[in-house]
Amino acid sequence: MEQVVRGLLGRPDFSETFGIGAFDFELLVEREGNDPGVFRRGAELLKPYSFTHRHAVLMLDATWEGAPKPRAIREKLRRRMEAVWPAERFEVVVLDPELEVWIWQDDPSVERVVGFNREHGVQSLRSRLEANGWWPARQTKPPDPKGALQWALRQTKIHFSSALHREVARHAPFHRCQDPAFKLLAQTLRRWYPIEGA
């Protein structure tokens, strides 16, 4: 998640493409680097920053063993954050089911990053994923986005890594992403950092 956020916010076209003014940011990673840790300790981790930073976004995946439903995760974290941050200065973004849902866009730039070559009449990566049961027709995203990505990478013999996530974030057409968590993040950043008041 850290690498996706770095890749996305570090894009040269970020401000223009997303309609968000420029801002400085700091990324914190929960010490155990996992979603249950963010759920349990995220508000506590961000508490001291309420005195030094204007805004905070707490992000985590919704899928882990024993996880509450995504809506319950968000509601509980919002209550915990409200104890340490003013409500208008933070947002909680829960990716359902997981970060890789942002990666899946039916776009050649995503295909290039995962090493898929569409030359010589080869069908699109999405068509291959559909044919192999990873991306059902008429669904906007694969139901198991991480599994679908791992399958695609096995086909192209590319290693699953955080660097790969960063590259997708730097090149994919995220401005067309319809995932609710992504839209919440983009709308929040536009509200906090409008271009005219950047």
N, C-alpha and C positions, 0 to 999 in steps of 0.2 A: 504494500500500500504506500509506503514511503516513496518508493521509486516511481510509482504511477503519479503521485502528487507532484514530485519534483519534475518529472517529465512534462506534465501538463502545465504547471505554473511557470516552467522555464521555457516554454515555447516562445520563439520570437514574435509570433502572431497572436499570442494569448489575448492581449488586451483588445485588439481589433476584432478578432474572430468571435470572442465571447461577449463583447460589449462591457468589459469590466476594466475599471481604472487600475493603474499600476499601484502595487503595494509591496512592502517588505513582509517576509514571513519567516517563521521559525518552525521547524518540524520536530516534534517530540515523539519518540517511540517508546511505548510501554516496555519496561525493563525485560519482561519475559517475551515480548514481541508476539503476543497472541490476543485473540479477541476476548476470551474470558477475563484476561487480565485488564484489558481496557474497560470491560463492563464493570469489574469489581473496583478498580482503582483509578479510572480515568478522571473523574471529577477531582479526586484528591491530588492527582498528578498536576492538574491544571490550576489548582487553587492559588499558588503563589503568583501565577502569571496574571491573575485578575488585577494586580496592582501595577503591572509593567506593560501590559499589552491591551490594545483596544478591543480585540475580538478573539474568539477561540472557536474552532470546529473540532468536535470529537467524532472520529470516524472508526467504524469497525464493521466486520462482516456479521451477518445474521446467523451463520451456520457453524455450530460447534456442538460437541456432544453435551446434551442437557440444556441447550440454549432455549430461552423463552421465545415466544413468537416475536417477529421483527417489531411489530407495533409496541409490544410490552417492553422490549429492550429500549426502544427510543423513549417511551414514557418514563421508565425508571431512571434512565440516564438524565433526562431533562429535569426531573425532580432533584436528583443529586446535584446537578450543575447549578440549579437555581439557589441552592444553599450557599454557593461560593461565587457565583457570577450573576450579574444582572441579566434577566432573560433576553433583553434586546441585544446583548453583546456576544451571545454564543449560539451555536447550532449543533445539533446531534444528527449525524448522517449515518444511517444503517444500510449497508449494501446487502440486498436480498437477491440471491442467497449469499453471494460472495463477490469479491473484487473483480474477478474475471468476467462478470456480466457486463462491465463497461467495455471490455476489449472487443466483444463480439459485435461487429458491424460488418455488414455485407459490402466490403469495400476493398479495392485492390491494395491500398496502403497497408491494411491489416495482413493481407495475404503475403505481401513482400516481407514484412517483419518476421512472420513465422516461417519464411523460406519456401512458400508455396509458389510454384511457377505455373502460370496459366497459359503459357505459350503452346503453339502447335495444336490448338483446338481442345486442350485439356479443359474439363469442366471446372467451374469455380469451386473454391474451397467450401462455400456454403452448400453447393450441390453434392460435393463429396461427403460432407457431414450429414446431410439429409439421407443420402444413400446408405450410410453406415449407422443410422439411428441416433445420431448425436444432436441433430437440429431438425425437429419435426417441421414439416411444411406449414406455413401460415402462422408460425410462432415467431415473435420478434427476436427472441434470444434462445439459446440452447437451455434446456431445463437444468443441466449440469454443466455450467460454463467452464469450470476448472477441468473437469473430465474431458470436455470437448477440446480444450486447448492442449491438454496433455496428449490426446489422441492425434491431433493435427501435428504436434511437434514430433511425435514418434514417426509419422509418415515422412517428415522432412529431415529427421535426424538432428534436430536442433535441441539444445539443452534447455529445460524449463528453469528460468532464473529471474531474479529481480531486474537484471539489466534488460531482459526481453520486455518486461512490463514497462520499464521506462521508455524503451524505444517505441512501443505501441502508443504510449501516451503522447510522445512527441510528434507522431505522424498520423494517427487515426483522426478521422473527421468527427471529433467529439461534439462539435457544435450541432450535429444532427442526432446525438444520443438522446433517446427517449426514456432511459431508465429513470424512475422516480427519484432515486437517491442522487443521481448526477444532476438532474434538473433542480433539486432542492439546493445542492451545493452551489450551482451556477447562479440561481436566483438570489441566494443569500449573499454571495460575493458581489453581485450587481447592486444590491441594496446598500451594502456596506461601503462599496468602492465604485460609485458611479463614475463614468468617464469624465463628465464635466467637473466633478469635484475631487479628482484623483489626487 
